[in-house]
Amino acid sequence: DIQMTQSPSSLSASVGDRVTITCQASQGISVFLNWFQQKPGKAPKLLIYDASTLETGVPSRFSGSGSGTTFTFTINSLQPEDIATYYCQQFDDVPLTFGGGTKVEIK
Amino acid sequence: QVTLRESGPALVKPTQTLTLTCTFSGFSLSTSGMCVSWIRQPPGKALEWLALIDWDDDKYYSTSLKTRLTISKDTSKNQVVLTMTNMDPVDTATFYCARSSKGVAATVDYWGQGILVTVSS
């Protein structure tokens, strides 16, 4: 199975800050990586697919980059509505696997 | 418009078998590339992928849970069923079904709202 290691597990930042989350795959997965946002009591929402492609309707302050084993998710100018837990997920192979999540809070 | 909805018991007893149904609309599971996955999330914990069934009736399972899981589909009813045997309190979780449309190893793009299943005597 491909293991996805996400860091940090939580972070606190101020409104307007730039936030960066890292996801490391245990083996190369090309660009077959998604980023999801999950708010309490809600299903995950797809933000970015193929490592860097923004899903339709997702604000441009969200971005993703990387390939192979190391990936980065960035929120430029954190907004109050961005408070959520973010997950990476690889789809290079089954079993599909998720990172452990990053909880983003406002300082 | 693609929608998925999970249904099943909210409470099961330890050792029982859980049966969940995903009823979907807006796509057909007989269309090439279409797949439905089940994913669970224990309270306060991370997402865990469980199983997937594809348009060709091929099935894929979590390595650690494959002995306890069975996934099946009824294309005529637009339903996918997941059974999980020998339930334990640590299996308490919200269970989601979700769709992908570009094959087995592909982006999950639509999710159901989830169903919380509690395992307790």
Interface residues (C-beta under 8 A of the other chain):
Chain A: D1 F32 N34 F36 Q38 A43 P44 K45 L46 Y49 D50 Y87 Q89 F91 D92 D93 V94 P95 L96 T97 F98 G99 G100 G101
Chain B: S37 A46 L47 E48 W49 L52 Y60 Y61 S62 T63 Y96 S100 V104 A105 A106 T107 V108 D109 W111 G112 Q113 G114
